[in-house]
Amino acid sequence: MTQVKTRILLDPEETPKHFINIVPYLRRKLDPPLNPLTDEPMPPEALEAIFARECVKQEASTEKRIRIPEEVREGLMHFSRPTPLQRAIRLEKYLKTPARIYFKREDVSPTGSHKLNTALTQAYYAQQQGVERLATETGAGQWGSAVALSCSYLGLEAMVYMVRISYDQKKYRGALMRSYGGEVVPSPSTRTEFGRKILTENPDHPGTLGIAISEALEDTMKSDRTKYTLGSVLNHVLLHQTVIGQETIEQLNMVEETPDEVIGCVGGGSNFAGLSYPMLASDDFTNTKFIAAEPSACPTLTEGRYCYDFGDTAGMTPKLKMYSLGASFTPPKIHAGGLRYHGVAPTISMLYEDKKIEAKAYGQIDVLNAGITFAKTEGIIPAPESAHAIKTAIDSALDAKENGREKVIVFGLSGHGHFDMLAYEALMQGELENT
Ligand SMILES: Cc1ncc(COP(=O)(O)O)c(C=O)c1O
C-alpha cells in the first residue's frame, strides 16, 4: 500500500530569496493614497515621517521581485521557515469527502502566526536606518507578539497598543509580549490624546483596531526615535508575506498537486495575500479559485463599499481606496480580534472588485465549531481567525462529497489558538451568539 504523504517539508535553505510583488500583475493601476487633509494624491516620501524608508520604497514599488536581505532570511529560518504544508487526512476521513485538503502551517512560528514574516522584515529595515523604537497596534495580540519578538531579536524597543476587548480576553498575550521585553497597554489608553478623548466619551469602550492605530500613530509622531509598523493592509506588508505562497507552490509541486481552491481568512488581508499572491502572479493557477473568509460580524468584502477611506478612526492615515465598512465602524466583540477591522488591503479590494477572488462570511459559532472539528481530527487548535478558513474549507469539502467530485483544497492555517481558549470555552458553555 502506498503511504499518503501528510507532511510536506522544505529544507531551511529553500526559504525564498525574494518577495513577490502583486502590483505589476494587477490589471489596472492602483489608485494612489490621498492626503487626509487635502484629498490630493500623496507622494510616497510623505510616509517616511512614520514608516521606515525601505518600507515606503516598497509600498510604491512596481518591481516584480524584491530581494530579501540575508539577515532577514536568517531570522526567518531561525524562527521556523520554511513552514510545513500538511495534508488534513483525518479531517478528510471524518468528513468522508473525496476532496484532498492541505493546510499551510503558519502556526509553527514561535509567536503563533504568520505575522513574524513582516514584523522581522520591517524591524530590520527600521534598525538599519538607526531607529530605536517601534510603536504599533494589535488586535488579537498575534501581531504585537511578533513585533515584540522581532524588536528583541534586533535590539529595539517595542510599544504595543492592544485593542482592549482582546487585552481582556487574552491576558497571556500581554504577558508574552512583556516576556519579549515589549511594553503593552490596552487601547483606548490614557497614553495618547486620542485615547483619552475616546475614554471620556465612553470609559467602557471595547476598542477597535482603527482606534489602536490612531494611538500608535500619535505616539510615533511625538517621538523622533520611533517609527510606526503596521501588521496588514499596506502593499509592503502583504509583500513580505509572499514567502508563504512561494513555499506552498514548491510543496504542492512535490506532491504533484494543483489546487482547485485556495482559501485564507481576511482581516486586513496579509495572510490571504501571502498565500495567494505568488499563485495569482503565475500562469499555472488560472483555473484555481481564491476565496477570502471573513466574519459576518465584520463583513468588509461581502457588505462593505469600494471607496476611499481612512485606515484609522481618528483620520490620521492617508485615505486608501479599499472595501470598507467605514472608519468609525465598531464591530461586535467577536473572538477573532484580528478580523475586527473596517477595511481591507487596496490590492485585495481591487482583485475582489475585478472578480479575481471571491469572499464568504460566517457567524462566530459556525466558525469556532469548525475550529473544534479541526482540533479533534488534526490535533491543532486554530486561532479563531484561521478557523474562518477552516469553515470555508470544510463547507467546500462537503460540497465535493455531495457532488461526488474530487478536488484539491489548500487553506492557510494563519495561527494557533493557544491563547484563545476563552473563545472555545465560551462556545462549549453555549455562551456565544452566531454573530
Ligand atoms: C492568526 C491570525 N490570522 C489572521 C489575522 C488577520 O490578519 P490578516 O488579514 O492581515 O492576515 C490575524 C490578525 O491579527 C491573526 O492574528
The ligand as an SDF file (V2000), in Angstrom:
LIG
                    3D

 16 16  0  0  0  0  0  0  0  0999 V2000
   -3.8540   34.3050   13.3630 C   0  0  0  0  0  0  0  0  0  0  0  0
   -4.3240   35.4600   12.5480 C   0  0  0  0  0  0  0  0  0  0  0  0
   -4.8540   35.2360   11.3420 N   0  0  0  0  0  0  0  0  0  0  0  0
   -5.3040   36.2420   10.5630 C   0  0  0  0  0  0  0  0  0  0  0  0
   -5.2580   37.5540   11.0130 C   0  0  0  0  0  0  0  0  0  0  0  0
   -5.8200   38.6130   10.1260 C   0  0  0  0  0  0  0  0  0  0  0  0
   -4.8720   39.4540    9.5960 O   0  0  0  0  0  0  0  0  0  0  0  0
   -4.5050   39.4110    8.0550 P   0  0  0  0  0  0  0  0  0  0  0  0
   -5.7830   39.5130    7.2980 O   0  0  0  0  0  0  0  0  0  0  0  0
   -3.6190   40.5770    7.8720 O   0  0  0  0  0  0  0  0  0  0  0  0
   -3.8080   38.1360    7.8190 O   0  0  0  0  0  0  0  0  0  0  0  0
   -4.7120   37.8530   12.2670 C   0  0  0  0  0  0  0  0  0  0  0  0
   -4.6210   39.2440   12.7140 C   0  0  0  0  0  0  0  0  0  0  0  0
   -4.3350   39.5600   13.8220 O   0  0  0  0  0  0  0  0  0  0  0  0
   -4.2390   36.7790   13.0490 C   0  0  0  0  0  0  0  0  0  0  0  0
   -3.7140   37.0040   14.2520 O   0  0  0  0  0  0  0  0  0  0  0  0
  1  2  1  0
  2  3  1  0
  2 15  2  0
  3  4  2  0
  4  5  1  0
  5  6  1  0
  5 12  2  0
  6  7  1  0
  7  8  1  0
  8  9  2  0
  8 10  1  0
  8 11  1  0
 12 13  1  0
 12 15  1  0
 13 14  2  0
 15 16  1  0
M  END
$$$$
